[in-house]
Amino acid sequence: MMATGCAIHRVRVDFTGFEKAYADTSNRELLLNLARLQNHDPTYFFKMGQITSAYRMVANLSTNGSYVIQGTTPGGGNGTGGGTPGLSYESDPVFQFIPVNDETNAQLLLKPIPAETFYILYEQGWRIDQILRLMVDRIEVTTPTPGGVGCNVKTYRNIPPVLLASGDTVVPLDPEQLQGYSTFLRISAIAYGLQRHGDLLLRGISTFVPLDPNAVGAGASQKQSGGASLPAVPDGISAADIEKAAEKNLTFESVGGVMQIGQRIVAPKFYLIPPKTTPSTSPTTHSEYEPDIDAIETVLGNDQHLKALKEAQVLKGFLNALHDGFTIEGDTATPQQAVDPCPVGKQRASVHLVLRSLIGVMAAAAQEQKFYDVLGDRDMPIPPEPDTPALTFNQSVPDIERIPILRIHWASNGSAVLVPPAQPLIELSYRDTHYLIADPKIATVPENEYWNRDVFRLIAALTAQVTVDISKYSVPDILQLHAN
């Protein structure tokens, strides 16, 4: 009975111990890979598979007794006896470690992160500036030319420039890259301001995309992109036609008076709010969407982190670029964009983000610190854009973004002394360098108090996408550790 009662407590203790060991092992592996990437070494991934533990608890009591007669006197004798209690406990945990080196997981590491992941993280309330700086490789802004023929594409890359050192002088190898990088940081600060003040809205836009935009009309033979013929669309579409189309996720709709077969695509898109109330010309039509740029600029201009951008006219230009919203990796609901990358219709600009791969996310997080510290320490001048004043790096970047995306090495590359870190989450040594995940004891910007821990947690959530199905691995590919 005593052994049975102890078993419950033993399971609780082992559960807590296994959970802590799993957390520490996972954090250590992630930090070790980040340290490898900072030194441009290859990464390696292990996944912990099943953890099994067999418990055996046995209790016993051995007894013996004897009675020895002494002499001839009746009743003369001695009785002897004794008992020996016994209790044994045995625990046999087995841990399985799986090297993640198959083709499927390699593709997950190298392919761009799905756009749905970006949208889900935003919907869950993650800071959009952290998502942008971690997951986005570049922002492409396409604007029509003044003459209306063709368009201009401006790319802002989320990569600090390579720095050339000559004695005490440090200059960027590509000044335009420094300009684009500082602009990306400003965009991240403005996007976070829009999120914090409730002026950025994520909505799904439903658009009908015909299989053949050049169809001649009802009754004509439709062609798929692969060349296979579809049944001709009659003037009167039967229920059977609709049912067959629905089985292939297709539908019939009238486009400009022409009945066409196609598919409804819901494309998520970010919009600015609140909209202006523009009266419609007809009581049967809806007014066009028109964000109140002036109202949003006033709100953001009073933000303590964005006041300098308003004075530099950067805020106004960015909001105008976002007038028609922005998407991830282009607007898939607009077929014309596949042929002509220029803005379609009344669009002032086409803005879309290009996402990194998972290994790209980790490499960027590990390597940005080295260049960022020098940029902030030297406060390098930035080549001015048209109609903007000449500024230095620290003057150009708002204080809330004046921090590397992730600091894992707490020895500054510049002359500035870093604020001592608080108790680290995890720490290790690699190539004679000490790495740790921690935040400064006193944050320069209160909103960034847990910046490093949050970014590390976000990277851990993204790496969890590289999952392992243990049933697909043969026994030799699984390392089993028996603990005594």
Summary of the structure (lengths in Angstrom):
residues: 484
radius of gyration: 32.9
end to end distance: 25.2
largest distance: 134.8
contacts: 1319
relative contact order: 0.15
helix: 35%
strand: 29%
